[in-house]
Structure formats: structure tokens, C-alpha cells
Amino acid sequence: MFLLGMGTAAAFLMNDTVAIVGTPIALLLALAYGVTLGSVVSPIGNPQNLLIAVNGQVPIPFLTFAKYLLLPTALNLVACYLLLRLFFRDAFRPGALAHASTPVRDPALAKLARASLLLIVTLVLVKIVVVAAWPQVDFRLTYIALAAALPILALSPKRLHILAKIDWKTLVFFAAMFVLMESVWRCGAFQRAIAALPVNLTSIPMILAVSVGLSQLLSNVPLVALYLPVLIQAGASTPALIALAAGSTIAGNLLILGAASNVIVIQNAEERSGDTITFLEFARVGVPLSAINVLVYGLFFTVIR
């Protein structure tokens, strides 16, 4: 249930956000894998999915992502649960859980946060209907994020305090990363390296393999920033773009450095409770889990095509 809950939250709130919120109350590995897998099925589930949905002009993005990724992601969440149960049997012993109830310190802000969450869900549904019925209407995914922030920024007297608490370092990191990747693209070195390879990098098996492998070196968002233009220039199909989203996201399950959300989980755990996950502990479950993930998505793309 925990994996399912974290996965569902990540699909709507972006995986890095859920990682920040969930670390103090979660089994660290279950949280890391859960937010990674859950974020696959939504175009706003993580930064790379949003990049693909917007720049790749994916039609009716919420429905398209769900069409290709909802069922295999559900199967991969089950596989994740079984692997965690296999590797950490002691953690699954039956017994009553001790729940700690934390009082709401700011009821007014809590109401605004609930309003923002409701606004996100409502706008996602509106986006699906509008794009399906009137595709000419310019209803961008970024509008959802901006509108959802308005209740808190416009109505809370603590807006300046909230703005000051935003993780600006991470935001600057992402902005600088996109500037760097655009520079790499414009210099042409990446394109020349791609052209020299004796394989078809636009086939779905190769997209999955490259996404998972190179994300361990570049991290998944920079990888997508470079790989997506290659696929767009080659006239890649929608399934190929969705395969890039799936491969670059599940890359976070292989090794710690495959996704920023993993680093966030571990950093927050170390700062708040002193708990941590070593590289080998993560890989012990992550390597077989990633192999299963790639197999499930690969088979599903073959069948649905």
C-alpha cells in the first residue's frame, strides 16, 4: 500500500517533491523506488516526462502516457514489492504499526495547500477534456503548475516566508543544466557521436537501453535533454517518445545517481534521522528491479504496437 500511495502521489506532484515530503516516514528504498515508478505514468510526474510531453508534442499527454505506461507500471510496482519482500523479509513481519499523529500547526495554510492539490487534480481533468474536444486550444501543462501555486502565493500572509524556503539551489541547478545541455547540442559533438554509432538509436529496445545506461552517467533529465532532439529530428513515433520517458525514469531504480529523487531521499534521511543507503545496498535491489522494469516495458511496447 505504501508503494502504491507513493507512486500515485508522484504521478501528480512530481517525484522529487514526494521524495522531499516522504523521507522521514518511509522505508527509504520503498520510497525511492515507489516515487520513481509512480512518476512514469504522468506527463507531470517528473521533469523528463514534462520535457518530452511539451517538446515532443505528445497528443493528449495524460491519456497517451496512461495508454502505454499505466498497466506495465502497475506490474512493475508489484515486482518491486515482491523484490523488497524477498531482500528485506524482516521488515514485512506482521505486527501493529505505531502511528505518530502530528498536529497541524497552521490550519489556514493547510487549507490553502488542500485547495492547491484539488486545483491540480481538477486542472488535469480539464486538460484531458479540453485537448480531446478542442485540440486547437492552447492549454499548456505549465499552466497547471502555475495555477496550482496561486492559492498559496496570492492568499497566504506567509507567502514571502514560503518563497524563501523554496529549494532555489535545485531550481538553479536544473536551469543551469538545461543551458549546458543546449550548449552541448549546439556544438554538434553529441550529434556526431550518435551518427558514428552502428546501431539504430530510434528503435524502442535501443531507446530503453540507452536511456537506462546513459542516465547513470548524465542523470536522466540531461540525458533526455540531449536524446529527445535526436528522436524528434529522426521523426520518432509517439511510442518511441513514451519509451524514452519510461527508460529515463526507471533508470533511477538501477543506481543512486540515476535520478535526482534518489539523492533527495538519501540526503533528507541523513539530515533528519541519520539513516542512509549505501551504493551497494541500493544496487542489490535496483539491478534486478531495473532488469524486470525494462523487460516489462519492452514487452508491453511490443504488444501494444
Residue, then its C-alpha position, 0 to 999 in steps of 0.5 A: m500500500f505504501l508503494l502504491g500511495m507513493g507512486t500515485a502521489a508522484a504521478f501528480l506532484m512530481n517525484d522529487t517533491v514526494a521524495i522531499v515530503g516522504t523521507p522521514i516516514a518511509l522505508l527509504l528504498a520503498l520510497a525511492y523506488g515507489v516515487t520513481l515508478g509512480s512518476v512514469v505514468s504522468p506527463i507531470g510526474n517528473p521533469q523528463n516526462l514534462l520535457i518530452a510531453v511539451n517538446g515532443q508534442v505528445p497528443i493528449p499527454f495524460l491519456t497517451f502516457a496512461k495508454y502505454l505506461l499505466l498497466p506495465t507500471a502497475l506490474n512493475l510496482v508489484a515486482c518491486y514489492l515482491l523484490l523488497r519482500l524477498f531482500f528485506r523479509d524482516a521488515f514485512r513481519p506482521g505486527a501493529l504499526a505505531h502511528a505518530s499523529t502530528p498536529v497541524r500547526d497552521p490550519a489556514l495554510a493547510k487549507l490553502a495547500r488542500a485547495s492547491l492539490l484539488l486545483i491540480v487534480t481538477l486542472v488535469l481533468v480539464k486538460i484531458v477534456v479540453v485537448a480531446a474536444w478542442p485540440q486547437v486550444d492552447f492549454r499548456l501543462t505549465y499552466i497547471a503548475l502555475a495555477a496550482a501555486l496561486p492559492i498559496l502565493a496570492l492568499s497566504p500572509k506567509r507567502l514571502h516566508i514560503l518563497a524563501k524556503i523554496d529549494w532555489k539551489t535545485l531550481v538553479f541547478f536544473a536551469a543551469m543544466f538545461v543551458l549546458m545541455e543546449s550548449v552541448w547540442r549546439c556544438g554538434a559533438f553529441q550529434r556526431a557521436i550518435a551518427a558514428l554509432p552502428v546501431n539504430l538509436t530510434s528503435i524502442p529496445m535501443i531507446l530503453a537501453v540507452s536511456v537506462g545506461l546513459s542516465q547513470l552517467l548524465s542523470n536522466v533529465p540531461l540525458v533526455a535533454l540531449y536524446l529527445p532532439v535526436l528522436i524528434q529530428a529522426g521523426a520518432s513515433t509517439p511510442a518511441l517518445i513514451a519509451l524514452a520517458a519510461g527508460s529515463t525514469i526507471a533508470g533511477n531504480l538501477l543506481i543512486l545517481g540515476a535520478a535526482s529523487n534518489v539523492i533527495v531521499i538519501q540526503n533528507a534521511e541523513e539530515r533528519s534521522g541519520d539513516t542512509i543507503t549505501f551504493l551497494e545496498f541500493a544496487r542489490v535491489g535496483v539491478p534486478l528491479s531495473a532488469i524486470n522494469v525494462l523487460v516489462y516495458g519492452l514487452f508491453f511496447t511490443v504488444i501494444r504496437 
